[in-house]
Amino acid sequence: MTASVYRAMGVARAAAVVLGLLIGGTVASSSSGGGIPTTTAVISTGAPAYVKSFQAPANDVLDVSLQDLALLSGNLLNLTALASLNLVVTANGAIVPQAGSTSSQATLSAPGTVSITATAGTTYEVRVVGVPAAGAATSNSISVGIASHSAGTSIASGTNTFQLPAAPVARPSYTAIRTLQLPAGTSTFTITDAQTPAPLTIFAFLRGPGLDATGTGTGTIQLPVGSTTRALPGGTYTLTLDAISDATALAGLFGLVVAPPSGTDPINETIPVGSWTLVGGAPYAIPSAESLTLTLTDLNAPASLQMAVAVVSSGGSLLGQATSGAPATFMVPAGQVSLWALVAPAAGNAGAYTLSLAPASGSAVYSQTSGVTDPASNLRVYPVNLTSAGNYTLAFSDLLFPQAFSTLTYQIYQAGASVAQGAAAAGIPAVALASGPTVLVATAVPGSGGDGVFSIALTGAGGTTPVFSQIQSVGPDLYAVPLAVPTTSNYDVSLADLGWPAKFSSLGGLLYQAAATQGAGFPVKLFGSATVPSAALAAGNYTVIVNGVPATGQTAGLYSLAFATSAPTVSLAAVPTAVTTGAGSRLSWSSTNATACTGTASGVAPSSSAFNGAQPTTGSVSDGPYSSAGTATYTLTCTGATGTATATATVTVSGNSTSSSGGGGGGGAFDLAGIGALAALGARRVRRRLLR
């Protein structure tokens, strides 16, 4: 990377957008040119960072203060001091300088105050990273305040408690306290345990009026699994629920319905415990009551699933369930139904399955092929439902970011059997595939750094659009950041390590588009603080994979990723560049990132030159003939969103040699025959003199 490229990182550009990811915290953003959001980002491997955004109401010097609340006199809240604290103030993707300084940045490495010179209307972000004290039994809390240095008036403030991510719970459970407003009369409480994959241990207690021993005062009763009907006075009740999974199954599903006498259900829902997934993320609409069949099929690719069960519920009523190879048919009422799935691969392996909910005829409510992978495995599974048989081509490549994989191989499964396999390479032979569920399996073992990225796509014979396409990151230090490019253009893509609280031990970025339609030089790769100039990006959605490893001894790092519309470029050439009077030359030009161009001709160019005035951004034109000797100078100026660019070409014009003959003969250039005859005549005269 050249020094000029590094210097370009610090140049403010119109339409710049700084994008990033705050791992485990809140992203703060401000607006930039063209309405594109501007964000800076913290990668935190410990407690999530704290972010406080504010706008300066006027041009002023502001004091930014950081307090560890455990260090305040008296410590009334009985807090524990943090092991370390770091604060930084940023704006527009860069660290703000301290007030009155051009070299010192607005940072703190301990409780204290730092001042900044703020500009009215600018959005600033205060970021704090705190490391809780080892083994602290109480909270680790801080406060941040922003105030006018001269007036002392508060601009913004906030508090935060730094906590490490909670350790996984050995036995998943569900705990909740619900408040109910019940009218006087008989209410029914129904708890239904699906007992899938194993029964839950459920405790439910109802507290409120009319529940004491006399039936007149406030008391508490336990609700068993099943239905309980109780005549109650109207009032406020609390329902406490605690559902604990089996120690082996680690999952369960139960329904809860509370039906008061008015007929309105204040609670009517199915509640998952553990790894149950609500398929599709929302219920499905059933227009009228009908019989539906729920089918779950283990595709045995690359191995059989350890667990595979699906359940359909309506509110808190469980309608039916199916396991692999055992479909279930049942009546479904009109309204909203939810489809639940609990699918797990064998330990250290992966698997794939199809799931459908469909009537005997007509369109299915849901039908999909999906895959699951044990996080401890090196496998990645990609199910594809091929609509037609034929020859298919697999594109499978190691993108070498941030380094190469030590192992990268593939297998293609159909009907539970492997039909093709090999290593990532260019020119993988086409394979004949039948229509129906197909499973692509990648075995991806990262290199010594533990991170890698590969691309995989399957395309039908003669096709250009893949039936499946994926760019996959593997490793703990890779973070996906979504990005929307609003306008097709060339962009200077810059990644910057902002060096807070210290520089990353490694930092990189990989920009790609899911459709993978870009050509040479794409995906865009950046390593360390770097700039890739003039990356051609079509408008659309992209993803940036950021590889960020904080410095040794640090739990966080701060980076920015900037996209700036590239400055225009222009080239201009004349052919030929040297002519004689009476001849002409042809001008050709091209430009990038330009919206308009203007040409000017000076010197011996004809006054009616076709090059003068507005010109297309790419084109050519002939100029001449030139009537006199001298230099013709051509200048093309092209304008774009971020400035102008100029190119110049010259044509040297020389005069023709002329002669005259007595009697007024026309002058002209000597011909070669005449020159030869004169030379021969002179030679004969010289020989005659010598012979004398």
N, C-alpha and C positions, 0 to 999 in steps of 0.2 A: 504494500500500500504506500503510495507516494505521500510526501509531506504535504503537498497541496490538497490531497484528498482528506488528510487528517485535519488540516486547517478548515476545510469546508464544513466539518462537523459543527464548528462554532458559529457559522454564518447564519444570521436570521434570514429565513426565506418566506415569501408570501406563499400561502396555501400549505404551509407545513403542518403535518399532523404527527403527533407523538403518541404511540400506542404501546400498551403493555399489559401486564398482569400482576395483580396483587394477590399472592398466594396466601390464603388464610386471613385476608383482611378486606378493607373497603377500598375501591378504586375511586379516587377523586379526579375530576376532570374540569377543564375550562374550555371555552370556545376559541377556535382559531379561524383563519381565513376560509371562506366558503362554508362556514357552519360545521366544519369537521371537528369532532371533539379532540381535545388535547389531554393526554394523560401521562403521568409518570408512573412507575411501577416498582414495587418492592417484592423481591422473592425472599420469603421468610421460611426457614426450616425449623424454627422454634415456635414460640408464641406468636400469633398473628400480629402484624403491625397495626398501629392506631393511626388514623388519618383524620385531620380536622381542616376543613376548607373554609376560607373566608374571603371576602372582598374588601379592599380598602375603600372607605367612604370618601376619602380625600387624599391628596398628595401629602404624605406625612411620614415621620419617623415612628415606627411601631416597635414596641418591646414584646418579644415572644418569650414567655416564661415557662419553665418546666419544673414541676415539683414532684418529688417522691413523697406521697402522703404519709408514709410510715416515719419519715424524718421530721414531721412537724412536731412542734412542742406539745407534749402530752400524749400524742398518738392515741386519741380517744377511740379510734375504731379498731385498735389492736391489730394493726397491719404489720406485714413483714417487708423490710426494705428489699428492693430489687438488687440482683447481683450486678447488673449493668444497665445503663440507659443511654440511648443515642437519639438525638433529634436533628431533623433537617427541615429547612424551608425551601420549597420549590415553586416555580411559576413558569409556565410555557415550556415545560420539559427540561428545565435546567435548575441547578441550585442557585438560589438568590445570594448575592454578596452581602456581607455585613455593611451596615450604614457607615458611610465615610471611607469605605475601603474598596479597592479594585482587585485585591488578591485574596482576602480572607472570606471564606464562605460562611453562610448563616447556619452553623451547626453547633450542637452541644453534645458532649460525651458524659455529662453528669448533670444533676439538677442545677439550674441557673437561668440566666437571661441573655438573649442575643437580640440585637436591634437590626432592623432592616429599613431601607428607604423605600416606602411603598408608593405605588402609582394608583391614583383613583380609578376604580372600575376593574382593575386587574384581579384575577382570581389567584389566590395563593393557597398552597397546601402545606400543612405542618404534619410531618410524619415522625412517629416515635416507635422505636423498637426497644422492648424491655425483656431482659432475661430474668425470670423468677429465681429467687434464692433456692438452692438445692434443699429438698426436703421441707420446704416451708409449709407449716400447718395452717397458716392464715393467708389472706389475699395479698397480692402485690399490686398496689394501685398508684396511679399518677394523675396529675391534673395539668392542663395546658391552658394558658391565658394569653390573649393578644390585646394590647392596650396602647393608646396614644402615648408616646414618650413625653410630650410636653404637657398635654392636658390630663393624662392619667385616666381618661375615660376608656371603658372596656369596649373592645370591638367584637370579640368572640371568646368562648371558653369551652372546655370539655374535660371529661374524666374518662379513665379507662382502667380496667383490671386485666393484667396479663396472666393468662393461664395456658399451661401446656395442654396439647390435645389429650382428651380423656383416653385412658387405656380401654381396650375392647372389653365388653362385658362378657363374662364366661357363659351366662345363660340369658339370652335376650328376654326382655319383659316389656309389658305395657302398663303404665301407671297414669291415671288421670282422675281429676275431681271435676265433676259436672254439676252445674247449678240448674235446677229445674223449677219452673213456675207451674204448679199443678192445680187445676180447679178442684173443687169439692166433688167427691164421687169415687167411683171404683177405677183404679189404674192397674194396668197389667205390665209387668216387667219380664221380658223374655231374654234369656242368655242362651245362645246356641253354640256349642263347641263343635267345630267341624272334625276334630280329632285327626287332623291331617297336617303333618305326617304322624303326629302322636297327640294324645290328649294334653290340654293345657291345665295348669293349676290356676284356678280363677277364684279370686276373692272379690265380692261385691257387697258394699254396705250402703244402705239408704238411711239418711238422717233427716228428721224434720218433725213437724207437729203431728200428734196422733200416733206416735211410734213408741211411746214409753209403755210401761207395764199396764197402766190404767187405760191407755188408748186416748188420753186427753192431753198429755203433755209432750214435750220434745223428747225424742229418744232415737235409738239406732237399731236397725234390724239387718241381718245378713240375708242377701238374696242368693239362692242356690242356682246352679246351672239348670235351665228349664224355665217354666213360666210360673210367675207368682202374681196372684191377684190380691189387691188390697184396697179396702175402702178407706179413703183419706180425707181429712178436712183440706180445704184449699190453703195454699201457702207456698213458701219457699223451701225446697228440699235440696240436699246435696247427695250425689251419687259418687262414691269412691270405688274405683276399679283397679285391680292389680292382677294381671295375667302373666304367668311365668311359664316359659317353654320347658319342654322335656330336656334333660341334660345331654341326651344323645342327638335328638332331632333338631334342637336349637331353633325351632320355628313352630308356629301354630296360627290358627285362624278362627275367629269367633264372631258371632253376630250379636248385636245388641238392639233391642226394640223396647221403647217405653211408650205405651199407648194410654193416654189419659182418657177420661170419659167423654171429652168433647170430640174424640176421633182424630185429633191432630197428633202427629207423632213428633214430639220434641227431639227424640233420638231414634234413628232408624238407619243403621249402618253396619257394615262389615269391617272388622278391625284386624289388621295383620300384626303378627308378632314375628320378629326375625326377618328372614330374607324373602318373604313373599313380595311379588311384584304385581302392581295393578297394570295389566296389559293394556297398552295404548294410552295409559296415563289418565283415562277418564272413562265414565260409563258409556254404554252404547244404547241407542234408542231402539226400542221394539215397538212398532206401530200398533200391533194387535197381538193378543195371546196366541201362541203357536208352539208346536213341538220342535225343539232344536236338538241337534246332536253335537256333543263336545268330543273332539278327537285329538289326542296327543300321540305323536309317533316319534320314537327315538330313532334317529338316522344312523346311529352307530358309526359316526364319523368325527374324529378318528377312533373313538372308543365309546362304549356304552355309558350312559349317564348313571350317576350314582343315585340321583333322585329326580323324578319327573312326575308332577301331579298338577292338575288344573281344576279350578272351582269356579262356578258361576253363582253370583248372589244378586238378590234384588233387595236393596236397602240392607237390613240386617237379617234377611231370610236367605239361607243357603239352599240353592235349588238343585244342584247336582255337581258331581266331580268325576274326573276321568284320570286314569294313569296310562302309561305307554302300553299299547296293545289292548286296552280295555275301554273303548269309547262308551259314553253314557248318553241316553236320550231321555228328555224330560220336558214337561210343559214350562213355558216361560210366560209370565204375565206381561201385558202391555205396560210400557213405561221404560225406566232406566234399569239396565242390568250391568253388573261389573264382572269382568273376567280376570281371575287371579291365577298366577303361575308360580310354582316353586320348583325350580330346575337347578340341579347342581351336578358338575362333572365329577368324575372319579378323581381322587387325590392326585395332584400333579399332572392332570391330563385336561382334555377339553372334549366337548361334544356338541352335537347339533340336533335340532328337533323341529317338527312342524306342529302347529297348533291351529285348530279351526273350530269355529262355532257356526253351524250352518243348518238351514232347514232341509227337508228331504228334497226339495227342488227350489230353484231360484238362487239369488246371490247370497253369499256367506256374510254373516254379520262380521266375522273376523277370520282371516286366513293368512298365516305368515310362517316363514321358515326362519329360525333364529339359532344363534350359537352362544355357548357359554365356555368360559375358560377359568381354570384354577389360577388365581393370581401368582401362585408359586411356580407355575409352569412357564416354559418358553414358547408355548403354542399360541397361535392366533387363528381364530376360526371365522370364516366368512361364508355364510349360506347364500346361495343364489338360486332362484327359481327360473330355469330356462324355459321359455315359451315355445322353442322349436329345437329340433335336433339338427346337428350339422357339425362342421369343423370349427373349433374355437381356438383362438390364439391367446396365450397367457403372456402378459408383460409383467416381469417380476425383477425389480432392481434394488440394489443397495444404494441409497442416496448419499452414503459416506458422510453423514452428519450425526453427531460431531466427529464420528470415526466409523470405520468399517465394522460390520458384524464378524464375529469369529465363525459363526455358522448361520447360513440363511438358505433354507431349502423349502420345497413345497410338495404337497400332495393334493390331488383332485379326487374326490369321492363321489360315487353315484351308487345308489342301492346298497349302501353299507360296505362297498368295496373300493379300493384304490384303483383308479384307471389311468393315472399318470403321476409321475413324480420326478424330481430333479432339483438342481441348485439354481439360485438366482443367476441369470445370465442374459445376454442379448441373443435374440433369435431362437427362443424356445420353440420347438416344433409344435405345429398345430395338433390338436387332439380331437377325435370324434366323440361327441357327447350326445346323449339322448335328452329329450325334453323332460322337465321335471326338476325336483330338488337336487341341487348340486352343492357340494361343500368344498371350498378352498381352505386348505390348512397350511399355515406357514410356521415353520420352526425357526425362531429368531433368537440367537444367543449373542448378546452384545459383546464387544471387545472388552479390554481390561478396564475401560472407563465406566462400563455398565450402562451405556446409553447408545441408542441408534435409531435410525429412521429408514423405512423402506417403502416402496410403492408397489402395488399389485393391482392388476386390471385384467379383465376377461372380455374379449371382443369376438363377435361372430365373424365368420368368413366373409370377406369383402366389406365388412362394416367399418365405420370410422368412429362411432360412438360406443364406448364400452357398455356392456350390460351390467358390469360391476367395476367400480374404481375406488381405491382407497389408498391414502398415504397414512402409514401407521408409525407412531412413535413408541419406543420401547425403552423403559428406564425411569428411575425416580427423579431425575433432574431435568426432565423435559416438560414444558408447560405450554398448552395450546391457547393461543390468543386469537379470537375472531376479529376479522378486519373487513370493512366494506369500502371498496374503492368506488367513488361516485362517478368518476369521469375517466374515459379511456385516454391515456396519455403516457408519456415517459416520465418516470419518477426517479429521483435520487433517493435511494433507500439507505438510511444511516442507523447504525446501532451504536449506542454510546454507553460506556460504563461510567456512571456518575461518581464512583469512588466513595460511596457512603454506605455504612461507616468505614468500609475499606473496599478496595477493588476486588471484584470477583476473582476467585482462583481460576475459573474458566467461564467464558461467556460467548454465546453464539446465537444466531438466529437463522431460521429456514422459512422462507415465504413461499407458499404454494396455493394453488387453486384446486378445489376438489375435482373440477372437470378436467384438470391437467391439459388445458388446451394451448398453453404457451409453448413457444419454440425454443431455440437455442438460448442458453444462459438461464434457463428456468428449470426447477425452482431457484430462487435467489438465495444464496448462502452468504452469511456474514460471520466472521470469526473475530472476537474481540471488538474493540472500537474501530469500526470500518464503515466505508461507504461504497455502495455499488451504484455507479452513475447510470442514468438513462435506462432503467429497467422498464421495458414495454409492458404495461399492465392494462388489460381490458377492464372496463367497469364490471363490477360483480363482487361476490363474496370470496374472501380469502381466509387463510389461517396462517398465523406465524407460530412456529414452534420455537420457543426460547429455551436454550440450554444455559442454565445459570447455577453455578456452584459457589456459594459464598466463600470468602477467604478463610483460611485456617484460623480457628478460634472465633469466628464470627457466625452468627445465625441468620444474617440478612445481607442483602445487597440491593442497590438501587440502579436501575437502567432506564434508558429511553430508546424508543424505536421510532424514527422519524421518516415520513414520506413527504418529499417536497417536489412539486412539479419541476421537471428539469428545465434549465434555461435553454432558449432556442439556439440552434446551430445552423450554419449556412455554408455552403461551398459553391464556388463559381469558377468556371473554366472557359477559356477561349481556344478554339481550334480552327485554323492555325494561329499561333501567337506572333508570327512574322509574315507579312505580306508586302506586295508592291502596290503602288497606286493603281487604281482600277479594279482591284480585287477586294474581297470581303472576308469576314470571319464568322463562325457560328458560336454563340454563347449558350452554355448549358449550366443549370444549377439545380440544387436540391437543398432542402432544409428539414429540420426536425423541431417539434414543439413550437412551430410558428403558425400564426393565424393570418398574417398579411405580409406582403413583401413589396418593396418599392425599388425600382432601378433608376440609376442616373448614368448618363454617358457624357464624357467631357474630352477635351483635347481635339483630335482630328476626326472624331466621330461625326457622321453626317448630322445635320441639324434635325433631320426627320428620323433619327434613330428609333427603331422599334423597341429598344430596351428602356427608353425613358418612361417613367410613370409606374402605375400599379402593375404588378406581375403576379402570376400564380406562385404558390409556395414551392412548386417543382415545375420546371419547364425548360424550353430552349427556344432560341430565336436567332435568325441570321441578321447581321448588320453589315452595312457597306453598300456599294463600293466606296473606298476611300479615295478622295480626289487629290490629296496632298500628303507629303511625307510628314512623319512625326509620330506621336504616341497617342493612341486612343485608350482612355481609362474608363473602365466600367465598374460601378459600385452597386451592390445589392444589399439592402438593409431589410431584415425580417424581424417582425415583432411577435412576441408570444406573451403568455400570462405572466411570466417572471422577468421580462426584459427584452432586449434587442440584441441582434448579432449582425455583423457586417462582414462581407467578403468582397475582394477586389480582384479584377483581372485586367491585364493590359495587352494591347496588340501594337507591335512596332511596325510602322508603315514606312517603306523605303521607296524613293522615286525611281522610275524607269530610266535607263541610259538611252540618249537620243543622238542622231546625226542628221546633216542636211546635205543635199547634192545640188550643183548648178542647175539652173532652169526650173527651180522650185519643186523638185521631187519631194515626195513625202518622207519625213524622218521616221525612223523606227529603230528597233533593236537590231544589232548585228546578228546575222545567222551564222551557224557553225561552218557552213560550206564556204562562205566568204572569208571567214577568219583563216580557214585552212589554205585557201588559194593565195592569200596575201603572204602567209608564212612560207609557202613553197616558192613564190616569186622572190622573196628576200633571200632564201637559201641559194637559188641559182646565181643571183648577182654576187653573192659572197664567193662562190666557187670560181666564177670567171675572173674575179680580181686576183685570187690566189694563183690561177694558172698563168697569168701574165707575169 
